[in-house]
Amino acid sequence: MERLATEAERLARLEGAYDRLATKADLANLETRLTTWFAGLLLLVVINVLGAVTVVLIALLG
């Protein structure tokens, strides 16, 4: 049968997990990095679409 943990054991286990949790600064840094990545990806998509439109126009008009 499974032994029930005492309150002290449960509290110690919870406090031991604090080192692995993200801080507000970690989350702010992550938000900045993700925003930069999304902006860069959006720029690449726009460049690819403009390139594809240019190729199609050249093919149709050329």
PyMOL Python script that loads the backbone (N, CA, C, O; Angstrom):
from pymol import cmd

cmd.read_pdbstr("""\
ATOM      1  N   MET A   1       0.843  -1.179   0.000  1.00  0.00           N
ATOM      2  CA  MET A   1       0.000   0.000   0.000  1.00  0.00           C
ATOM      3  C   MET A   1       0.892   1.248   0.000  1.00  0.00           C
ATOM      4  O   MET A   1       1.961   1.263   0.611  1.00  0.00           O
ATOM      5  N   GLU A   2       0.441   2.269  -0.681  1.00  0.00           N
ATOM      6  CA  GLU A   2       1.212   3.510  -0.805  1.00  0.00           C
ATOM      7  C   GLU A   2       1.175   4.302   0.495  1.00  0.00           C
ATOM      8  O   GLU A   2       0.116   4.461   1.103  1.00  0.00           O
ATOM      9  N   ARG A   3       2.324   4.794   0.916  1.00  0.00           N
ATOM     10  CA  ARG A   3       2.444   5.564   2.142  1.00  0.00           C
ATOM     11  C   ARG A   3       2.081   7.017   1.863  1.00  0.00           C
ATOM     12  O   ARG A   3       2.527   7.586   0.866  1.00  0.00           O
ATOM     13  N   LEU A   4       1.292   7.611   2.716  1.00  0.00           N
ATOM     14  CA  LEU A   4       0.933   9.014   2.566  1.00  0.00           C
ATOM     15  C   LEU A   4       2.075   9.886   3.063  1.00  0.00           C
ATOM     16  O   LEU A   4       2.651   9.618   4.117  1.00  0.00           O
ATOM     17  N   ALA A   5       2.404  10.931   2.306  1.00  0.00           N
ATOM     18  CA  ALA A   5       3.492  11.834   2.686  1.00  0.00           C
ATOM     19  C   ALA A   5       3.015  12.771   3.780  1.00  0.00           C
ATOM     20  O   ALA A   5       1.861  13.198   3.806  1.00  0.00           O
ATOM     21  N   THR A   6       3.921  13.073   4.665  1.00  0.00           N
ATOM     22  CA  THR A   6       3.587  14.016   5.725  1.00  0.00           C
ATOM     23  C   THR A   6       3.592  15.431   5.151  1.00  0.00           C
ATOM     24  O   THR A   6       4.077  15.661   4.043  1.00  0.00           O
ATOM     25  N   GLU A   7       3.057  16.362   5.907  1.00  0.00           N
ATOM     26  CA  GLU A   7       3.015  17.752   5.448  1.00  0.00           C
ATOM     27  C   GLU A   7       4.423  18.300   5.241  1.00  0.00           C
ATOM     28  O   GLU A   7       4.666  19.045   4.291  1.00  0.00           O
ATOM     29  N   ALA A   8       5.342  17.940   6.118  1.00  0.00           N
ATOM     30  CA  ALA A   8       6.721  18.419   5.994  1.00  0.00           C
ATOM     31  C   ALA A   8       7.370  17.887   4.719  1.00  0.00           C
ATOM     32  O   ALA A   8       8.094  18.615   4.041  1.00  0.00           O
ATOM     33  N   GLU A   9       7.116  16.622   4.392  1.00  0.00           N
ATOM     34  CA  GLU A   9       7.676  16.046   3.168  1.00  0.00           C
ATOM     35  C   GLU A   9       7.081  16.712   1.936  1.00  0.00           C
ATOM     36  O   GLU A   9       7.793  17.008   0.976  1.00  0.00           O
ATOM     37  N   ARG A  10       5.791  16.943   1.966  1.00  0.00           N
ATOM     38  CA  ARG A  10       5.136  17.600   0.832  1.00  0.00           C
ATOM     39  C   ARG A  10       5.653  19.020   0.643  1.00  0.00           C
ATOM     40  O   ARG A  10       5.898  19.446  -0.486  1.00  0.00           O
ATOM     41  N   LEU A  11       5.820  19.755   1.736  1.00  0.00           N
ATOM     42  CA  LEU A  11       6.318  21.125   1.682  1.00  0.00           C
ATOM     43  C   LEU A  11       7.757  21.156   1.168  1.00  0.00           C
ATOM     44  O   LEU A  11       8.111  22.022   0.368  1.00  0.00           O
ATOM     45  N   ALA A  12       8.584  20.217   1.621  1.00  0.00           N
ATOM     46  CA  ALA A  12       9.968  20.156   1.161  1.00  0.00           C
ATOM     47  C   ALA A  12      10.034  19.877  -0.338  1.00  0.00           C
ATOM     48  O   ALA A  12      10.871  20.440  -1.043  1.00  0.00           O
ATOM     49  N   ARG A  13       9.155  19.011  -0.818  1.00  0.00           N
ATOM     50  CA  ARG A  13       9.135  18.707  -2.247  1.00  0.00           C
ATOM     51  C   ARG A  13       8.719  19.923  -3.060  1.00  0.00           C
ATOM     52  O   ARG A  13       9.289  20.192  -4.117  1.00  0.00           O
ATOM     53  N   LEU A  14       7.724  20.658  -2.570  1.00  0.00           N
ATOM     54  CA  LEU A  14       7.288  21.867  -3.274  1.00  0.00           C
ATOM     55  C   LEU A  14       8.374  22.934  -3.285  1.00  0.00           C
ATOM     56  O   LEU A  14       8.623  23.558  -4.316  1.00  0.00           O
ATOM     57  N   GLU A  15       9.020  23.145  -2.146  1.00  0.00           N
ATOM     58  CA  GLU A  15      10.074  24.159  -2.075  1.00  0.00           C
ATOM     59  C   GLU A  15      11.272  23.769  -2.933  1.00  0.00           C
ATOM     60  O   GLU A  15      11.977  24.645  -3.436  1.00  0.00           O
ATOM     61  N   GLY A  16      11.510  22.499  -3.105  1.00  0.00           N
ATOM     62  CA  GLY A  16      12.613  22.048  -3.945  1.00  0.00           C
ATOM     63  C   GLY A  16      12.387  22.344  -5.416  1.00  0.00           C
ATOM     64  O   GLY A  16      13.342  22.385  -6.191  1.00  0.00           O
ATOM     65  N   ALA A  17      11.149  22.549  -5.810  1.00  0.00           N
ATOM     66  CA  ALA A  17      10.836  22.821  -7.209  1.00  0.00           C
ATOM     67  C   ALA A  17      10.998  24.291  -7.566  1.00  0.00           C
ATOM     68  O   ALA A  17      10.960  24.636  -8.747  1.00  0.00           O
ATOM     69  N   TYR A  18      11.176  25.167  -6.585  1.00  0.00           N
ATOM     70  CA  TYR A  18      11.269  26.604  -6.860  1.00  0.00           C
ATOM     71  C   TYR A  18      12.445  26.946  -7.766  1.00  0.00           C
ATOM     72  O   TYR A  18      12.361  27.894  -8.547  1.00  0.00           O
ATOM     73  N   ASP A  19      13.531  26.201  -7.680  1.00  0.00           N
ATOM     74  CA  ASP A  19      14.709  26.503  -8.489  1.00  0.00           C
ATOM     75  C   ASP A  19      14.444  26.317  -9.978  1.00  0.00           C
ATOM     76  O   ASP A  19      15.133  26.914 -10.805  1.00  0.00           O
ATOM     77  N   ARG A  20      13.472  25.513 -10.326  1.00  0.00           N
ATOM     78  CA  ARG A  20      13.196  25.228 -11.728  1.00  0.00           C
ATOM     79  C   ARG A  20      12.128  26.141 -12.326  1.00  0.00           C
ATOM     80  O   ARG A  20      11.854  26.058 -13.523  1.00  0.00           O
ATOM     81  N   LEU A  21      11.523  27.003 -11.521  1.00  0.00           N
ATOM     82  CA  LEU A  21      10.475  27.886 -12.021  1.00  0.00           C
ATOM     83  C   LEU A  21      11.071  29.136 -12.652  1.00  0.00           C
ATOM     84  O   LEU A  21      12.129  29.610 -12.238  1.00  0.00           O
ATOM     85  N   ALA A  22      10.378  29.668 -13.662  1.00  0.00           N
ATOM     86  CA  ALA A  22      10.839  30.878 -14.338  1.00  0.00           C
ATOM     87  C   ALA A  22      10.496  32.109 -13.499  1.00  0.00           C
ATOM     88  O   ALA A  22       9.458  32.170 -12.840  1.00  0.00           O
ATOM     89  N   THR A  23      11.401  33.084 -13.544  1.00  0.00           N
ATOM     90  CA  THR A  23      11.162  34.347 -12.854  1.00  0.00           C
ATOM     91  C   THR A  23      10.506  35.325 -13.828  1.00  0.00           C
ATOM     92  O   THR A  23      10.389  35.042 -15.021  1.00  0.00           O
ATOM     93  N   LYS A  24      10.079  36.479 -13.308  1.00  0.00           N
ATOM     94  CA  LYS A  24       9.502  37.498 -14.183  1.00  0.00           C
ATOM     95  C   LYS A  24      10.520  37.968 -15.214  1.00  0.00           C
ATOM     96  O   LYS A  24      10.172  38.229 -16.365  1.00  0.00           O
ATOM     97  N   ALA A  25      11.768  38.072 -14.801  1.00  0.00           N
ATOM     98  CA  ALA A  25      12.824  38.494 -15.731  1.00  0.00           C
ATOM     99  C   ALA A  25      13.021  37.441 -16.832  1.00  0.00           C
ATOM    100  O   ALA A  25      13.223  37.791 -17.995  1.00  0.00           O
ATOM    101  N   ASP A  26      12.962  36.158 -16.468  1.00  0.00           N
ATOM    102  CA  ASP A  26      13.070  35.092 -17.473  1.00  0.00           C
ATOM    103  C   ASP A  26      11.946  35.195 -18.490  1.00  0.00           C
ATOM    104  O   ASP A  26      12.178  35.070 -19.693  1.00  0.00           O
ATOM    105  N   LEU A  27      10.736  35.420 -18.015  1.00  0.00           N
ATOM    106  CA  LEU A  27       9.585  35.511 -18.913  1.00  0.00           C
ATOM    107  C   LEU A  27       9.659  36.753 -19.793  1.00  0.00           C
ATOM    108  O   LEU A  27       9.283  36.698 -20.964  1.00  0.00           O
ATOM    109  N   ALA A  28      10.135  37.868 -19.252  1.00  0.00           N
ATOM    110  CA  ALA A  28      10.274  39.087 -20.044  1.00  0.00           C
ATOM    111  C   ALA A  28      11.322  38.891 -21.134  1.00  0.00           C
ATOM    112  O   ALA A  28      11.137  39.331 -22.269  1.00  0.00           O
ATOM    113  N   ASN A  29      12.427  38.227 -20.785  1.00  0.00           N
ATOM    114  CA  ASN A  29      13.468  37.939 -21.766  1.00  0.00           C
ATOM    115  C   ASN A  29      12.935  37.026 -22.861  1.00  0.00           C
ATOM    116  O   ASN A  29      13.222  37.239 -24.038  1.00  0.00           O
ATOM    117  N   LEU A  30      12.174  36.030 -22.491  1.00  0.00           N
ATOM    118  CA  LEU A  30      11.586  35.115 -23.465  1.00  0.00           C
ATOM    119  C   LEU A  30      10.625  35.853 -24.388  1.00  0.00           C
ATOM    120  O   LEU A  30      10.617  35.622 -25.597  1.00  0.00           O
ATOM    121  N   GLU A  31       9.819  36.738 -23.819  1.00  0.00           N
ATOM    122  CA  GLU A  31       8.873  37.507 -24.638  1.00  0.00           C
ATOM    123  C   GLU A  31       9.617  38.362 -25.663  1.00  0.00           C
ATOM    124  O   GLU A  31       9.200  38.447 -26.818  1.00  0.00           O
ATOM    125  N   THR A  32      10.714  38.995 -25.250  1.00  0.00           N
ATOM    126  CA  THR A  32      11.505  39.814 -26.167  1.00  0.00           C
ATOM    127  C   THR A  32      12.088  38.967 -27.291  1.00  0.00           C
ATOM    128  O   THR A  32      12.034  39.350 -28.460  1.00  0.00           O
ATOM    129  N   ARG A  33      12.645  37.816 -26.931  1.00  0.00           N
ATOM    130  CA  ARG A  33      13.237  36.941 -27.953  1.00  0.00           C
ATOM    131  C   ARG A  33      12.183  36.423 -28.924  1.00  0.00           C
ATOM    132  O   ARG A  33      12.422  36.378 -30.131  1.00  0.00           O
ATOM    133  N   LEU A  34      11.012  36.029 -28.406  1.00  0.00           N
ATOM    134  CA  LEU A  34       9.955  35.530 -29.288  1.00  0.00           C
ATOM    135  C   LEU A  34       9.440  36.622 -30.217  1.00  0.00           C
ATOM    136  O   LEU A  34       9.180  36.369 -31.393  1.00  0.00           O
ATOM    137  N   THR A  35       9.293  37.836 -29.690  1.00  0.00           N
ATOM    138  CA  THR A  35       8.837  38.949 -30.521  1.00  0.00           C
ATOM    139  C   THR A  35       9.829  39.212 -31.647  1.00  0.00           C
ATOM    140  O   THR A  35       9.429  39.459 -32.785  1.00  0.00           O
ATOM    141  N   THR A  36      11.119  39.160 -31.334  1.00  0.00           N
ATOM    142  CA  THR A  36      12.149  39.365 -32.352  1.00  0.00           C
ATOM    143  C   THR A  36      12.082  38.276 -33.415  1.00  0.00           C
ATOM    144  O   THR A  36      12.163  38.564 -34.610  1.00  0.00           O
ATOM    145  N   TRP A  37      11.935  37.034 -32.986  1.00  0.00           N
ATOM    146  CA  TRP A  37      11.831  35.924 -33.941  1.00  0.00           C
ATOM    147  C   TRP A  37      10.597  36.065 -34.834  1.00  0.00           C
ATOM    148  O   TRP A  37      10.684  35.877 -36.048  1.00  0.00           O
ATOM    149  N   PHE A  38       9.452  36.396 -34.237  1.00  0.00           N
ATOM    150  CA  PHE A  38       8.232  36.534 -35.028  1.00  0.00           C
ATOM    151  C   PHE A  38       8.334  37.677 -36.025  1.00  0.00           C
ATOM    152  O   PHE A  38       7.855  37.559 -37.153  1.00  0.00           O
ATOM    153  N   ALA A  39       8.953  38.781 -35.622  1.00  0.00           N
ATOM    154  CA  ALA A  39       9.136  39.907 -36.545  1.00  0.00           C
ATOM    155  C   ALA A  39      10.051  39.499 -37.696  1.00  0.00           C
ATOM    156  O   ALA A  39       9.789  39.845 -38.848  1.00  0.00           O
ATOM    157  N   GLY A  40      11.114  38.774 -37.395  1.00  0.00           N
ATOM    158  CA  GLY A  40      12.016  38.304 -38.442  1.00  0.00           C
ATOM    159  C   GLY A  40      11.336  37.330 -39.389  1.00  0.00           C
ATOM    160  O   GLY A  40      11.534  37.401 -40.601  1.00  0.00           O
ATOM    161  N   LEU A  41      10.545  36.433 -38.853  1.00  0.00           N
ATOM    162  CA  LEU A  41       9.827  35.481 -39.704  1.00  0.00           C
ATOM    163  C   LEU A  41       8.793  36.179 -40.576  1.00  0.00           C
ATOM    164  O   LEU A  41       8.614  35.822 -41.740  1.00  0.00           O
ATOM    165  N   LEU A  42       8.115  37.171 -40.016  1.00  0.00           N
ATOM    166  CA  LEU A  42       7.150  37.938 -40.797  1.00  0.00           C
ATOM    167  C   LEU A  42       7.839  38.655 -41.947  1.00  0.00           C
ATOM    168  O   LEU A  42       7.323  38.678 -43.065  1.00  0.00           O
ATOM    169  N   LEU A  43       8.995  39.236 -41.682  1.00  0.00           N
ATOM    170  CA  LEU A  43       9.758  39.905 -42.733  1.00  0.00           C
ATOM    171  C   LEU A  43      10.148  38.915 -43.835  1.00  0.00           C
ATOM    172  O   LEU A  43      10.057  39.246 -45.018  1.00  0.00           O
ATOM    173  N   LEU A  44      10.576  37.723 -43.466  1.00  0.00           N
ATOM    174  CA  LEU A  44      10.936  36.709 -44.467  1.00  0.00           C
ATOM    175  C   LEU A  44       9.733  36.285 -45.299  1.00  0.00           C
ATOM    176  O   LEU A  44       9.857  36.079 -46.506  1.00  0.00           O
ATOM    177  N   VAL A  45       8.587  36.154 -44.674  1.00  0.00           N
ATOM    178  CA  VAL A  45       7.378  35.775 -45.415  1.00  0.00           C
ATOM    179  C   VAL A  45       7.019  36.867 -46.420  1.00  0.00           C
ATOM    180  O   VAL A  45       6.681  36.572 -47.566  1.00  0.00           O
ATOM    181  N   VAL A  46       7.090  38.114 -45.997  1.00  0.00           N
ATOM    182  CA  VAL A  46       6.769  39.227 -46.897  1.00  0.00           C
ATOM    183  C   VAL A  46       7.743  39.250 -48.071  1.00  0.00           C
ATOM    184  O   VAL A  46       7.330  39.441 -49.215  1.00  0.00           O
ATOM    185  N   ILE A  47       9.022  39.059 -47.800  1.00  0.00           N
ATOM    186  CA  ILE A  47      10.018  39.036 -48.876  1.00  0.00           C
ATOM    187  C   ILE A  47       9.751  37.896 -49.845  1.00  0.00           C
ATOM    188  O   ILE A  47       9.858  38.080 -51.058  1.00  0.00           O
ATOM    189  N   ASN A  48       9.399  36.705 -49.325  1.00  0.00           N
ATOM    190  CA  ASN A  48       9.100  35.566 -50.204  1.00  0.00           C
ATOM    191  C   ASN A  48       7.864  35.808 -51.054  1.00  0.00           C
ATOM    192  O   ASN A  48       7.848  35.464 -52.236  1.00  0.00           O
ATOM    193  N   VAL A  49       6.836  36.393 -50.468  1.00  0.00           N
ATOM    194  CA  VAL A  49       5.610  36.669 -51.229  1.00  0.00           C
ATOM    195  C   VAL A  49       5.901  37.691 -52.325  1.00  0.00           C
ATOM    196  O   VAL A  49       5.466  37.522 -53.465  1.00  0.00           O
ATOM    197  N   LEU A  50       6.634  38.749 -51.983  1.00  0.00           N
ATOM    198  CA  LEU A  50       6.979  39.746 -53.001  1.00  0.00           C
ATOM    199  C   LEU A  50       7.836  39.133 -54.106  1.00  0.00           C
ATOM    200  O   LEU A  50       7.671  39.472 -55.278  1.00  0.00           O
ATOM    201  N   GLY A  51       8.739  38.244 -53.744  1.00  0.00           N
ATOM    202  CA  GLY A  51       9.549  37.559 -54.747  1.00  0.00           C
ATOM    203  C   GLY A  51       8.712  36.683 -55.653  1.00  0.00           C
ATOM    204  O   GLY A  51       8.930  36.659 -56.864  1.00  0.00           O
ATOM    205  N   ALA A  52       7.765  35.969 -55.090  1.00  0.00           N
ATOM    206  CA  ALA A  52       6.906  35.100 -55.895  1.00  0.00           C
ATOM    207  C   ALA A  52       6.022  35.933 -56.823  1.00  0.00           C
ATOM    208  O   ALA A  52       5.837  35.570 -57.985  1.00  0.00           O
ATOM    209  N   VAL A  53       5.482  37.033 -56.332  1.00  0.00           N
ATOM    210  CA  VAL A  53       4.649  37.914 -57.170  1.00  0.00           C
ATOM    211  C   VAL A  53       5.489  38.492 -58.299  1.00  0.00           C
ATOM    212  O   VAL A  53       5.021  38.587 -59.434  1.00  0.00           O
ATOM    213  N   THR A  54       6.722  38.876 -58.001  1.00  0.00           N
ATOM    214  CA  THR A  54       7.612  39.418 -59.025  1.00  0.00           C
ATOM    215  C   THR A  54       7.889  38.383 -60.110  1.00  0.00           C
ATOM    216  O   THR A  54       7.861  38.704 -61.298  1.00  0.00           O
ATOM    217  N   VAL A  55       8.152  37.158 -59.709  1.00  0.00           N
ATOM    218  CA  VAL A  55       8.421  36.091 -60.697  1.00  0.00           C
ATOM    219  C   VAL A  55       7.202  35.861 -61.565  1.00  0.00           C
ATOM    220  O   VAL A  55       7.332  35.703 -62.778  1.00  0.00           O
ATOM    221  N   VAL A  56       6.025  35.839 -60.974  1.00  0.00           N
ATOM    222  CA  VAL A  56       4.804  35.622 -61.756  1.00  0.00           C
ATOM    223  C   VAL A  56       4.568  36.788 -62.718  1.00  0.00           C
ATOM    224  O   VAL A  56       4.213  36.564 -63.875  1.00  0.00           O
ATOM    225  N   LEU A  57       4.759  38.012 -62.265  1.00  0.00           N
ATOM    226  CA  LEU A  57       4.564  39.169 -63.138  1.00  0.00           C
ATOM    227  C   LEU A  57       5.562  39.172 -64.292  1.00  0.00           C
ATOM    228  O   LEU A  57       5.205  39.479 -65.429  1.00  0.00           O
ATOM    229  N   ILE A  58       6.804  38.831 -63.996  1.00  0.00           N
ATOM    230  CA  ILE A  58       7.814  38.767 -65.050  1.00  0.00           C
ATOM    231  C   ILE A  58       7.444  37.702 -66.075  1.00  0.00           C
ATOM    232  O   ILE A  58       7.608  37.909 -67.277  1.00  0.00           O
ATOM    233  N   ALA A  59       6.941  36.554 -65.598  1.00  0.00           N
ATOM    234  CA  ALA A  59       6.563  35.465 -66.502  1.00  0.00           C
ATOM    235  C   ALA A  59       5.368  35.862 -67.367  1.00  0.00           C
ATOM    236  O   ALA A  59       5.316  35.527 -68.550  1.00  0.00           O
ATOM    237  N   LEU A  60       4.413  36.574 -66.780  1.00  0.00           N
ATOM    238  CA  LEU A  60       3.222  36.964 -67.531  1.00  0.00           C
ATOM    239  C   LEU A  60       3.486  38.126 -68.483  1.00  0.00           C
ATOM    240  O   LEU A  60       2.946  38.141 -69.589  1.00  0.00           O
ATOM    241  N   LEU A  61       4.274  39.065 -68.094  1.00  0.00           N
ATOM    242  CA  LEU A  61       4.498  40.262 -68.885  1.00  0.00           C
ATOM    243  C   LEU A  61       5.725  40.174 -69.777  1.00  0.00           C
ATOM    244  O   LEU A  61       5.874  40.948 -70.723  1.00  0.00           O
ATOM    245  N   GLY A  62       6.610  39.216 -69.468  1.00  0.00           N
ATOM    246  CA  GLY A  62       7.884  39.165 -70.179  1.00  0.00           C
ATOM    247  C   GLY A  62       7.889  38.361 -71.391  1.00  0.00           C
ATOM    248  O   GLY A  62       8.918  38.257 -72.059  1.00  0.00           O
TER     249      GLY A  62
END
""", "prot")
cmd.dss("prot")
cmd.show_as("cartoon", "prot")
cmd.util.cbc("prot")
cmd.orient("prot")
